[in-house]
Amino acid sequence: MDDSSRHWSKDSGANTPDSQLSDQEVDQMPISAEERLVEKVTRVVQPESSQDPEDDSTTHGSSVIETPGPEILDDWPEDTEELDLIHLRISDLSILPFSRFKNLKRICLRQNLIIDITGFDSLTGLNELDLYDNKISHIRGLDALTELSSLDLSFNKIKHASHLSHLTKLTELFLVSNKISSVDGLQDLTQLTYLELGANRFRAIEHFDTFVNLEQLWLGKNKITKLENLGSLKNLRLLSLQSNRIAKLEGLEELHNLQELYVSHNLIEKIEGLENNTKLRTLDVASNRITKLENISHLTFLEEFWANSNLLPSETFIDLENQLKDKAHLETVYLEGNPMQKDNRPTYRNKIRLALPQIKQIDATYVTMG
């Protein structure tokens, strides 16, 4: 996993003191990197001065940008394989002559005003479709796109992930920031390796059994209360459950290939249940209610450990050495915002360096030699 996909948890805020977070409090939590991750690099067509997605009356100079017609595609050659139509106030796909492009493999239609996604029937060879940040509430009109491998419907108004079961070649599906509460309608997508469901309305992890090829599962910023029903995801390498309502680390016994676990901003009081997750490289338990550093001495491949904004006392420096000193791959620890840092401000960094001489970064600051 590259640096662009790292989480925001290192910079996040304090815990909520109540035993259960309210819906309003969860909604106010920072949106996880799930949202950042889906922001793929695309060519921007609109001039920078006219790209304000919050302004429906955007102007460039003195002229108002009108809803475009078929002529918007006139300058694209017929052998085009990729179309980037970003932030152009497109609302009606049916008037766009997509059938002219026989070799089209990818379309990016981010930040438009699209409600109805019919109009793709001629694009039977399309591999990637990006409809991020539109006004879509119902998934229809994708029947002919059976070659799709990547579909992004993030930041829309979708309540039900229906009419996708025929897209059996999908390997990447992005549904960030919608109103989805279950994976009903997705179970036939057994080739998925990447599933992004952050910032939706999930309250439980249910019916994920068929996603046997899944390598990355993002469920941050939902209302999930328990880690469960993950046993069939044998190939999972990354699991993100930040900003939920999870009180206990459990249910991970079958995830032997897990390399990255993100559970910051939950209600976890103890580090436990990781006995079989010996391949972990990144462990993020920041912004929970953890009082003791324990049960991670067996994680010999650990590279990054984030436990900032917990309740770790001054005695943790001893635990830190006992648990992590022999981890040759460990380079980064985040421990600020704990009593161990607040009560030892002048010596905090030096104590960590003494406990972990191999460390290269403490919190947001790199360790300088000498």
N, C-alpha and C positions, 0 to 999 in steps of 0.2 A: 504494500500500500504506500503511495507516495505522500509527500508532505501536504499536498493540496487537499487531502481528504482527512486531515487531522481535525479533532474536535475542538469545540470552544470551551470545554470543561475546565481548562486550566485558569481561565479568566472569569469564571462564573461566580455568582453571589453566594450568600449564606443560606443555611438550611431554614426551612420553615419549622418553628417550634412545635406546632400542633401535631398530634399523632396521625392525622389524616389531612391531606391538602384539599382545599376546596377546588371546584372546577375553575373558578375565577383565578385562583393562585396558579394553577397549572397553566392556564392560558397565558398568564403573564410571564411565565418562565422563558428564558432565552431559547430561541429556536436553534436546534442542533445543527451540526454540520451536515446532516442529511440534506438540508436545504442548499447549503453551499455546494455540496457534491454534485448536485444535478445541474448546476450552472455551467454547462459545457461551453467551451470556447466556440463562438460562432462569429461570422462576419456581420458587422452592423451596417445596415444599408442606409438608415436615416442619418442625416447630419447630426452631430452631437448636440447642437443648439436646439434641436427639436425633439429630443428624447426625454420627455418628462412623462412617465407612465401615469402620474397622478393627475395630469391635466388633460381633460377631454377636449379642450379647445386649443390645443397646442398650435402655435404659429411659428412660421419661419419667415422672418422679415415681417411684412404686413399682410401676407396671404395665409388663410386658414388651410391646413392640410385636410383635404377631402378624402372620403372613403374611396380607395382605388378601384379601378375596373380592370378588364382583361388586358389593357395595354401595359399593365405593370410588368408583364412577362415578355414584352416585345423585344427587349434588348438581350434576352438570354438565348444563346444558340441552341438548336434542337438536340445536339449531342450532350447537353449539360447533364452531369451526374448528380450535382448538388445544387439546391436552391436555398438561399438564405433570405427570408422575407420577414424581417424582424421589426417590430414596432412601426407598422405601416397602417394601422387602423383597419386592417382587413376584417370584414364581418361576414362576407358571403363567399364561400369557397366554390360554389357551383358555377360562378361566372368566370373562374380562372381556367384557362385552357391547358390544364396539366397533361392532357392526352398528347400534346405536341412533343413531349419529352420522353422518348422511348427508352432512354438509358438511365433514367432517374433512379438514384439509389438512396438519396437522403433529402428530406425537406425539413427546414427549421422555420416554424411559424410562431415564434415566441412573441409575447407581449402584443397581441392583437386583440380583436373584439369578437372572436369567433364563438358562436353558440352552437351551431349545427356543423358537425364534422363530416357530413356527406360530401361527396365530390372527388373521392380518391379512387373510384372504380377502375380507372384505366391504368393505375400504377401498380400492376400486379408484381413487378420486380422490386418494389421499394423495400429497403432494408431498415432505414431509420426514419422515424417520424417524431418530431418535437413540437408539441402543442402547449408548452409551459406558459402559464400566465395568460389565460384567455377567460372565457365566460361559459365554459362547457359544463353542463349539469347532467347530461345523459350521453353515454357512449354508444353511438350508432354510426354506421357508414364505413366500418373497417372490414367488411366481409371479404373484399377482394385482396386484402393485404396479407396474404398467407405467408409471404417471405419475410415479414418483419422480424428483425432480431432485437431491435431496441425501440421502445415506445415511452415517451415522456408526456404525461398528462398532469404534471404537478401544478399546483396553484390554480385550481379551477374550483368547481362547485359540485363535484361528483359525490353522490351518496352511495351508489352501488357499483361495484366493479363488474358489471355485466357485459355480455356480448364481446368477450375477449377469448373465450375458450377455444375458438378455431385457430388462434394465433400460436400454434404449437411449436413454432421455431423461435419464439421469444426467449432471449437469454437475459435481457435487461428490461425491467419495468419500474418506472418512476411514477409514484402517485402521491408525492409529498403535498401536504397542506390542502387536503380535500375534506370531505365529511364522511369518510368510509369507516365502518365499524366492524367489518368482517371480511374474510378472504373468499366468501362465497362467490362463485363465478370464476375463480382463478385456479381452482384445483387441477384443471387439465393442463396447466402450463408447467409441465414437469421438467422442461429444459431450462427453466430459470436458474441463473447463477447469481443474479443480483436483484433483490427486491427491496424497494424503498417505500416505506409506508409511514414515514415520520409525520407528525403534526396532523393526525387524524382523530378518530373517535373510538379507538380500540380500548376495550376494558379487560380483555383476556386474550391469551395466546391460544387460539383454537383452530383446528382443521388445517394445520400446516404440514400434515403427514406426507402429502404427495410431492412436496418440494425437495426431493431427495438429492438434487444436484445443486442446491443452493449453497453458495459460498459466502455471500454477504446478505445479512438481514438487518434492516434499519427500522426500528420501531420507536424512536425517540419522540418525546412530547405527545404521548397518548395518556391514557388513564389506567394503565395495566397495573394490577396489584400483586401478581404472582408470576414467578418464573416457572413455566410448566410446558408440557407437550412439545418439547424440542428434541426428543430422543431420536426421531427419524432423520434429523438433519446432520447426518454423519460427516458431510463434506464442509460444514460451516467453518469458515475461517474468521469471520468478523460478525459480532453480535452487538448491536447498539440499542440500548434501552434507557437512554438518558431521559430525565425529566418525566418519570412516571411515578407510581406509588408503591414501589416494590419495597418490602420490609425485610426480605431474607434472600441471601444468595443460595440458590438451590436449583435443582433440575438440570444441571449442566453435566451430569455424569457421563452421558453418551457422546459428548462433543469433544472427542479426543484430538481433533484437528484444529480446534479453536486457537487462534493466534492473537486476536484482539477482542477485548471485552470492555465495553463502555456502559457503566451503570451509575454515572454521576447524577446528582440531583434526584435522589430517591430517599427512602427512609431506612436504609440499611444500617444496622448497629454492629455487625460483626463480619469480618472477612472469613468466609468458610465455604465449603462445598466445591473447592477447586482441586481436589485431590487428583482427578483424572485429566485435568487440563494442563498437562505438563509442557505443551508447546506454546503457551502464552508468551507473547513478546510485549504486548501492551496491556496493562491493567489500569482501568480508570474507575476509581471508587470515590472521586471527589464529591464534596458537598453532600455528605451523608451524616450519620450519627455514630461513626466508628470511634471506639475508645481505646482500642489496642491494636498494635501492628502484629499480626500473627498469621499462621497457616499459609505462608507464601514461600517458605524456605526451599521448597521442592521445585520452584519455578526457575530452573537453571537457565532458560533462554530469555528471561525477562530483560527488555531493553528500556522500557519506560514504565514508571510507576507514578500514578497521580492519585494522591490522597489529601489534597489541600482542602481546607474548609471542613474539617471534621472536628472531633473532640479528643485528639491525641495529646496526652500530657507530656510533661518534660521527660518522664522516664522512657519515652519512645526512642530516644537516641540509643539506648542500650538494645532495645528490640530491633532497631534499624540495623545495627551491626550484626546481631545474631541471625537475622532473617535474610539479609541482602549482601553482606560483605563479600561473599565468595562468588557473586554473580558477575562473571567476567564480561558479559554482554551489556550489563546495565550502564546506561549513559545519562539518563534523565530521571530526576525525582521532583515532584511537586508536593510540598508539605506546608506551605505558608497558610496562614489563616487558622492554624491549630494552636492550642495553648503552648505546645512545644516551641512554636515560633514567637508567639506573643509574649511569653514569659522569659524569653532568652534572646531578645532582639540583637544585643551586641555580639553574641557568640554563636548564634543560630547556624550561620553558614559554615563556620569553622568546625562546629561539632559534627555537622553532616559530612564534611570533608574527611574528618578523622575517622568517622564510622565507615565511610564509603570512599576510600582513596581512589577508586577507579572512575568516579562520577565525573561527567563533563558538563552537566547543566543542573543547577539547583533553581527551581522555580523558573522564572523567565530569564535568568541571567546565566551566561556561560561561566564556567569555572576558569579562572586565570591561573596559570602555572607560576610557581615561585612564591 
